[in-house]
Amino acid sequence: MRVLIGMSGGIDSTVAAYLLKQQGHEVVGVTMTIWNNRSDLPTPKQSNSCFAPDKTEDLQKIKAICAKLGIEHQTLELSDQFEQQVLRNFNDDYMSGKTPNPCVWCNSKIKFGAMVDYAREKGLQFDKFATGHYARIVEKDGRYAIARAADLKKDQSYFLYRLTQEQLASTLFPLGSLHKDEVRRIDEEQNFHSVREQESQDFYGGDYTDLLETSSKEGDIVDLDGNVLGKHEGIWHYTIGQRKGLGLAAEKPLYVLELRADSNEVVVGFVEHTYNSSVTAGSVVWGLTDHLGSEVDVQAKIRSTGYPVAARARQEEDGRITAIFDSEVQAATLGQSLVLYDGPLILCGGIIERVG
C-alpha cells in the first residue's frame, strides 16, 4: 500500500514513517508551509511554533530524515487555505470573546483536509494518509471512530474529533498503540534525532495582538455586580478561569469569568463562581454514532488538558449536544470543544456555545 505521511521533522512523525516502511508500505513524506511571507508580523520568539516564518532549516532537516528513511518527500504551500480556514476562525473567535483551539481546526480543515486534497491535485498517488498523532481509529457497526491512544498521557484524540467519516476511512495512526517511551527508544535505536531533541510546538510564539491584526483596546475589568475594578488592553489577552496577571487587589483571588465583546468588559469573580454544571455545543461532528437517541451516560472533555469526566448527554432539537456533568467542572469556555466519549471511543464533539 502507498501511504502519504505528514512529516514535521519531529520524533513522532519520523518513527511513524519508519514503522510504516517496516510494515512493507511504500511511504511518501509531505510537509505543508503556511506562513505566506507575513512580513506584517514580527518574528515569533519561539522558533519551534507551528505558525512561524522561515522554515528553511526545518525543511532541510525533514528532507534529510526522509532521505535516511529512503522515502520521497514533497512540500506543499497551503498558506492561503490556512489563512481562510484557521486564522480567520481564530481571529473571529478571539474578537468575539471566545477562546478558539486552532489545532482542532487545522487538523480537520488543513492537515487531513486541504493538504490531502492538494496532494492529490498535485498528482501524488496514495491509498492512505498517516500522521504521528497518538490516537487510534476503530471501525464498529459500519462507522469509524477516533479512539484514545494506548498512552493516555500523550493521547491526542481530543484534537482529532472533527475528522469526518471519509477522512477516518483513509487515515492511519501508526503510533496509536505505542507509548511515548517506546517511540523514543525506536528513534534512538535508529539514530534519527539527538537524545535531547526539542519537540514541543505552540501554535504561535508571538503576541496574539499582532496575529489578530488589531491594536490595544482599553476596557473595564468588572465584578459580577458591574463595579469597575481595573482596566485591560484587550479581551483577547484573557482566558476563562485565568487567575494570574490580572493586577487586581481583592479579599480573595479573582478569576476571569466572562469576556464581553459587545461592552469590551472582562468580568471577574471568586473561585466559587468559576464552576459549571453543563455546556451546550454546536457545529457537531459525529463519530461512533450519528445521533444521540436519548440521554446517555458519557465521559466528556471540555479542554485538551485533563481527563474525561462523567456526564449525561442529550441531543437538542436543533442538533446541538448538551452535557450535564455529574460533578461541576471548572472554567468551561466558549469556543473550546466539548468531546463525548463512550469508554475510549469518541461519540461526537462540537464547539461550546453555552455554559450553565
VENRAFEN-V902175 format. One record per helix or strand of 3 or more residues. SS is the DSSP state (~ for helix, > for strand). FROM is the first residue (numbers start at 1). TO is the last residue. If there is no record, write none. Layout:
BEGIN
SS&FROM&TO / SS&FROM&TO
END
This chain:
BEGIN
>&2&6 / ~&11&22 / >&26&33 / ~&56&69 / >&72&77 / ~&79&95 / ~&102&121 / >&128&131 / >&136&140 / >&143&147 / ~&157&160 / ~&165&169 / >&171&173 / ~&180&190 / ~&208&211 / >&219&222 / >&228&232 / ~&235&237 / >&255&260 / >&265&269 / ~&271&273 / >&275&286 / >&296&301 / >&309&315 / >&321&330 / >&337&342 / >&345&355
END
